[in-house]
Amino acid sequence: MKKIEVVVLEAGLDYLDKVDDFWMEVPEDRARAVAEAIKAVEARGYDVLPDGWGGCNAYCSVSGGEDYIAVTVEPGKE
């Protein structure tokens, strides 16, 4: 297990905004880590956009920085 930042990105028709972020423990396997991050984002009340439906939920490696998991969500309902 390792601790990683999860970044929640709201995806609209013509924008992408960071709306939340948090740290969580995830397994070393990247596919499982992304799946667990998606579940955690859903537990926070967000509607996750699945890959292939306009979402891009991925383990992101950053050169010279910390890795993170990006999870895209539908625009908030107001």
Buried (B, 14 or more C-beta within 10 A) or exposed (E): EEEBBBBBBBBEEEEEEEEBEEEBEBEEEBEEBBBBBBEBBEEEEBEBBEEEEEBBBBBBEEEEEEEBBBBBBBBEEE
